[in-house]
Amino acid sequence: MSIVSWIILGLLAGAIAKFLLPGRDPGGLVGTTLIGIAGAFTGGWISARWLDRSFSKDFYDPKTWAAAIGGSFVLLVAYRLLFGNSRD
């Protein structure tokens, strides 16, 4: 997949992670979007590095999506724990 595909996947993974973890985010829409993109890259990297799963060339691979959504979810939880009170 190209870098543009990973960015698109990250945008969608961030939206899905936000749907799975509702509530106010400290960064709003832009912060959640950037976390989704970073989560897709992070999830893919962790999947390739420690789970011996090579990067897929197919955009519609369910394991690639699971890694991207999982990475986005973990980063969103960490972001809320670190900066959760910044929008009070």
Secondary structure in CASP SS format (residue, H / E / C, confidence):
PFRMAT SS
TARGET T0000
AUTHOR 0000-0000-0000
METHOD secondary structure of the structure
MODEL  1
M C 1.00
S C 1.00
I H 1.00
V H 1.00
S H 1.00
W H 1.00
I H 1.00
I H 1.00
L H 1.00
G H 1.00
L H 1.00
L H 1.00
A H 1.00
G H 1.00
A H 1.00
I H 1.00
A H 1.00
K H 1.00
F H 1.00
L H 1.00
L C 1.00
P C 1.00
G C 1.00
R C 1.00
D C 1.00
P C 1.00
G C 1.00
G H 1.00
L H 1.00
V H 1.00
G H 1.00
T H 1.00
T H 1.00
L H 1.00
I H 1.00
G H 1.00
I H 1.00
A H 1.00
G H 1.00
A H 1.00
F H 1.00
T H 1.00
G H 1.00
G H 1.00
W H 1.00
I H 1.00
S H 1.00
A H 1.00
R H 1.00
W H 1.00
L C 1.00
D C 1.00
R C 1.00
S C 1.00
F C 1.00
S C 1.00
K C 1.00
D C 1.00
F C 1.00
Y C 1.00
D C 1.00
P H 1.00
K H 1.00
T H 1.00
W H 1.00
A H 1.00
A H 1.00
A H 1.00
I H 1.00
G H 1.00
G H 1.00
S H 1.00
F H 1.00
V H 1.00
L H 1.00
L H 1.00
V H 1.00
A H 1.00
Y H 1.00
R H 1.00
L H 1.00
L H 1.00
F H 1.00
G C 1.00
N C 1.00
S C 1.00
R C 1.00
D C 1.00
END
